[in-house]
Amino acid sequence: MLVFSFNAVATEIQVQTRLGSEIPVSLYKAEKADSLLLWIPSEYGIHGQEHATALALAKNGTEVWIADLHSAFFSAPGRSSYNNIKTQDIVDLIIACSQGGHRDVTLFATGRASVLALLAARVLQKDEATQSIVKSAVLFHPNFYTNTTDVGKTLQYLPITYASNLALYIVQPALSGKSYQLSTLAKHLQQGGSDVITQILPEVADGFNIRKADNAAEEKLYHKTPAIIRRAIKLLALYNKPRTAVHLAESATAPTTATINAGLQTYQGNITRPYLDFKDLHENRHTFESHKGRVLLLNFWASWCPPCVKELPSLTRLQNKIDDDKFEILAINIGEDRKKVKDFLAPMKINFPVLTDPAGTSVAPWKLVAFPSSFVIDKHGKIRYGLFGGIEWDNDQVIGIIKKLLSED
């Protein structure tokens, strides 16, 4: 059931689902619509830029429905905000958008919302009466990870990744840990029957389309977002074919997000020969052999990553607090050239070597899925501790761990 009200820009709709939920929707109608897009916002909520993009899409022929799921389910925006949303509510939202199945709907989702979108599409595929409603989806930097907390373990994907069977267009900013996983994600989605088109956007980070731009490149691409989406819809139309539900390996009703543990964690991975062979900003080569017999803290980072930059001063303080020539910090920059890194660090007082890995060759052997990622290695070259995410490194826990490793034979 739909309840309408109006404002100067969008028609405001309340979609009432069979489970009794009421989902607010902003409807942007096109004068001569050639496509229909249901926008499921990021788990971090609606920021306003979405409405400007929707208006631009409508002016160019795409009718857009933006669903406000956080208001509907009284959920504060955040990484876990979609954990308890029922797939059936999204299914009913799609059916309402399609006007009972009389119009094809392209789904648009960002981040963790991509999981909600694909789960709902699969439910529709299971019913002959609704299986033709959704055949395609445009996904901006989708997140299908089960979690990213087990440092050193092979990345696991949610079951729906292997059971989507849609035409998918994935847009992935280059300044993101997920950019290094894009080809793997595409292969997994193809295993589930999906046709997958991918596009990497240079010089921008995840969320460029929904937040205030951080730089000129993001501002430029934000304004190109409607054109990117329109092009994606047209390309996906070339894959117009019946889409039925494929086998789902295990039950999955909603995305879940594991809690990230604070502080260093005992290393649980199985990397037996860690890779290290890079030059620092002064052209000195660093390998494990050149640091043999030392306790090492390896910190993988990038200048576009706010938590990475925030923790750099604390790494400097940690190096000062542990006055032992058997302890060394190596910060390895991923994906940026030496000159850019050198210019970025010029105003800072860094007291440890900064290495560069412009090609990202360390991502696969170290199983990096997020930045920053850090590893503590003992004198014998064994990885003992790890961490995804940033912390203040000069804390008592870290200092205690480093001193304990230094005391070992």
N, C-alpha and C positions, 0 to 999 in steps of 0.2 A: 504494500500500500504506500502511495506517495502523498505527502502533504506539502503544498507549495507556498512560498512567500517570495517577494521580489525586492531587489535593490537595483541601484543604477548600473551595475556591471554584470552580476550573475543572478541566476534564479536559485534561491535557496530551497533545497528539498530535504524532507525527512523520509528516509527509507525505513520502513518497519519490517523487520524480519520475522520468520516463523518462530524464532526463539524468544521473541518479545523485545528485541533490541531496536533502538531508534538511532539510525546513523545519519548525521547531517551531511549533506552533499551540496557543493557549489556547482551549479550547472552552467556551462558556457556554451550556448547554442551558436551554431554557424548558420549563416544565411542560406548557403547551399552546401550542406554537409556531404562530404565524400567519404568520411570515416568517423568512427566513434571510439573514444579513448576513455577507459576507466582508470583514474589515477589513484593508486594506493600509496599514500605518502610514506616516507622513511619512518623508521621507529623513533626518530628524533623529532617528529612532529612537523607541522606546517609552519613555514617561516614567512610566507608572504610572496616570495619570489615565484612560488608555484602558480599563484593566481595571475601574475603578469605573463608567465609562459602560457598558461591556459587561454588567456585572452588573445594572445598572438596566434595560437593554434586555431582558435575559433574564427578569427578574421581570415585565416587562410584555408578554411574548409574542414577543420576537424572539430567535431563536437566533443567537449571534455566534461567529465564528471570527476570532481575531486572529493574524495570521501574523508571526513574528519573522524578517524577511528579513535583518536585519543579522547575527544569530547564524548563520543558515543559510549565508550566503556570506562570513562572516568579514570583514565590511565595517564600518569605523568610521562612525558616524552623521555626516552632513554633507551639504552641498549637492550633492556629486557621488557620493554613496554608491550610487546606483542605476544609475550609468552602464553597468555591465557585467553586470547581471542579464539572463538570457535570458528572452524572452517565453514560451517553452515551459514553463519552470518555473512561471510564474504560471498558465498554461493548465492544467497538471496540478493545481495547487493548487485552482483553481476546480472542476475535474471531481471531485476528491476531496470538496470541500465539498458538491457537489450529489449525492454518492453515485452517481457514474456517470451523471448526467444525469436522475435521477428526481426532483430537487427544483429549483425555480427559485432562483437566487441573485441577491441585490442586492449590488452591489459598493459598498464604502465606502472612500474614499481621501482623503488630505490632501496638499496641495502637489504635489510632483513625482511622488508615488505615483499620482496621477491618470493620468499618461501610461502607466505600467505597466498599470493597470487597463484602460484603453481599448484598448491594443495587444492584450492578452490576449483581451478580449471580441471583437475583430475576428477573431482567429484562430478562435475558436469559431463565429463567424457563417459562416465559410467552409465548414464541414462540416455537412451536413444532420443528422447524428446529434447534434450538440452545439449547433446554432445557437439552440435555444430555452432554453438554460440561463440565460443572462444577457440580460435585456431592459432593465435599469435600473441606475443608479449614483447614489449620493449623494456629492458632491464638496465638501469644505471647502477654500476658497480655493485652487483648483487652479492649477497653474503649467504652462502649455503654451507658454511662450516658448522660442524657439530659444536666445536669450541676451539679456542686457541690457547689453552692453558698448559698443555703438556709439552714442555720444551723438549725438542729433539725427537718427538714422535712424528710419524707420518700423518699428514693432515687428513682428517676424516670429513666426509660430506654427508649431509642429511639424506635419508632415503629418497625423498622426492626428487633429488638431483638425477636419479636413475629411472624416473618414472614420469617425466613431464610430457613427452610426446607432443610438442608444440613447435611452431616456427618462432625462433627466438632471436632477437637482435640485442646484443650486449654491448653497452658503452662503458669502457673502463678508463678512467684517468690514469696517466702514466705514473704520477707521483703518488703511488700507493703500493703497499705490500701485495695487494690483490692482483696487481698488473703482472707479477711474476707467476701467478697461478692461473692466468686466464686460459692458456692453451689446455691445461689439465682439466679445468672446469668445463670447457667446451667439449672435450672428449667424453667426460662423464655424462653430460647432458645428451650427447649424441647416442650414448649407450641406451638411454631411455627413450629413443625414438625421435628426439628433437632434431630439427634442422637449425643450425646455429650460425649466425653471422656475428662477427666481433669487430669492434672499432676501438682502438686505443687513442686517447686524446692527449697529445703532448703538453707538457708544462702546466698541467692542472692537477689538483688533488681531489679525492672523493668529496662529494658534497658541493662541488662548484656550482651546481644547478639550483641549489636550494638555500645557500647562505650568501652573505655579503662577500664579494670577491676579494681575494687576498692580493691580487696583482693584476696587471694589464691583460695577461693571457687568460686569466679566469673571467675577467669582465667581458672580453671579446667572445669567448666560447659560451658564456652564459647567454649572451644575446643571440648566439647561433643555435641555442637549444631547441627552439621550435622547429627550425629547419632540419636539425638532426632527427628529431622525432618524426616529422612528416616524411623524410626520406626513408626512415626505418619502416614506417607503416607501408609505404609503397613497395619496398623490397620484400617485406614479409608476405605481401599479397601474392607474390610469385609462387609461394609455397602453399597455396590454397588447396588443401586436400582433406579428406575425412580424418579426424583425430579421435581415436578411441583410447580408453584407459589401458595402460600396460600394467604388468604386475608390479606391485610395491613390495619390496623385500620385507619390510616390517611396518607395523602401524605407525602413523605419524599424523597428528591432528593439528599441531601448531608448532611454530619455531620455538626452540628453547635456547637460552644463552647461558653458558656456564659462568660461574662467578670467577673473576680473575683474582688469584691469590696475591696478597701483598708480600713483597720481600722475595729474597732468593729462595728457590725451591730445589730440593735434591733432584739431580738430573736423572730422568727416567728413560732417556733415549738410548739408541743403540749405535751411535756414531763411534766407530772404532779408530778411524784414521781421519781426524779433523783436517780440513783443507785450509792452508794459510800460505800464500805466496803473493804478496803485494808490495808495492813501493809506497813509501810515505811522501809527505809534501816536499821533502828534500832529496827525493830520488833514491833513498836508501831502501834496500830490499829487506823484507821481513818474512821469515819462515819459522816453523816450529823449531827447526834445528838451530837457528840463530838465537832463539830464546830458551834453549834447552836448560833444564834444571831450575826454572823460575816458575813461580805462581803467576798465572796470567788472568787478567780480566779482559775478555774480548767484548767490545760493545759495538754492535752493528747499528748504524744510524743513517739519517739523511737530513739535509737542511730543511726540507719541506715538511718535516715531521715535528710538530710542536713539542710533544713529550721528549723527543730526542734532544732538541735544542735546550729545553728547560733543564735537563739533567746534566748537561755538560759542566756547569760550574761545580756541581757536587762531585763529579769525577775528579776534577782538579783538587778539590779539598781532600778527597779520599787519598789521592796520591801523596799529598803533603802530610796527612796524618799517619800514614804507614811508611815510616822512614826506614826502608829496608830495600837494598839493591836486588833482592831476590823476588821482589814483587813489581810487576809491570802492568800498566794499562795500555791496551791497543784499541783505539777507536777506528773502526773500519766503515768508511762512508760507502754507501751502496748507490750505484747508478748515476753518479755525477762526476764530471771531469775534474782533474787536479786543480786547474786554475779557478774554477767556480768554488771549490771547497776552500782553497787557500784564501780567496777574497772574502768568503763568508766568515772565516775564522779570524781574519786579520784584527778585528777590534777586541778579540777575546784573548785572555791569558791562559793558554792551554799548556800544561806541563807534561804531556805524554804524547807519544807518536800518534799521528792521524794518518791512516792508510787509505788508499782509494781503490775501489773496485767498480769502475765505471760500467763494466759489462754485466755486473750482477752475477758473476760466476760462483760466488759463495752461497747464493740463495739455496740452490738445490742440495749441495752436500751438507749444509748446516740445517736444512729443513726450516728455513725462515718463513714464517707466515705473517709476521707483524713486526713493526718497527716502533721503538727500539727493541732489539733482542740482545741478551747478554749471556755470557757463559764464563764460569770460573773454572780454570784448569789447574790441576796440581803440578808438582815438580816433575812428575813422571809422564806428563802429557795426557792424563786422564781427565775427562770432563766430570766435575763433581757437582756443580750447581748451575742453574740457569734461571732465566726470567724473560717473559714477554712483557713489555711495558716499561714505563719509566718510573724511577724512584729517586729519592735523595740518597745518594750512594754513601755519604759519610755518616751512616747511622750505626748504632751499636751492633746490630745483627750482622751487617756486612763486615765491619771491622773485626768482630769476633771470629767469623768464618775465615777471613783472610789470615789472621794471626794463627789460627789453628792449623791451617794448611802450611803455613811457613814453618811451623814447629815440627812438622812431620819429616821423617828421613826420606 
